């Protein structure tokens, strides 16, 4: 610091400084690569948070200003509305998104799929790096055994749905079936047998209860 001139940072170790700067880039999860990915990450945080999220804490995490984050939240509120969800704001506690569990899962699978390693970013996730591949293989094998053909993007989308369902169950978020839901009719369908086989394999290979 020089009186009348301002402040200047002198770097004495370029390699060490480069390593330090990498901690700000968050390239490992792609959060700050582009605005769309960053906004999807914010949406995912709001959807999976167990409580309100502080505006200032989230702004600090993403290295953006609170005013920019407020603008992003305004747009994300409109996105949430499309899924019959609601962005709520507590002046004391911050923000969160609330609504039916089925709608939260649908919003996660549709709007947050571009977040790299989404399984590792989900709240309290115990997922490993290769969980998506394991789920994809299980679903593909099950479809093949029943003679059902699907494209890879569709299978990958189903794997993402399943991964989100596993995480939501692990964090005690369940979908309540309607009282008039006909479970007996469902159990007699080919889709039920396929889903049961996939669930059994997931339990065996990933040691989770579905």
Secondary structure, DSSP 8 states (H G I E B T S, - for coil): -BTTTB-----S-HHHHHHHHHHHH-TTTTTTSSHHHHHHHHHHHHHH-SS-B-HHHHHHHHT--HHHHHHHHHHHHHHHHHTT-EEEEETTTEEEEE--HHHHHHHHHHHSTTSTTHHHHSTT----TTHHHHHHHHHHHHHHHTT----HHHHHHHHHHHHHHHHHHHTT------TT--HHHHHTSHHHHHHHHHHHHHHHHH----
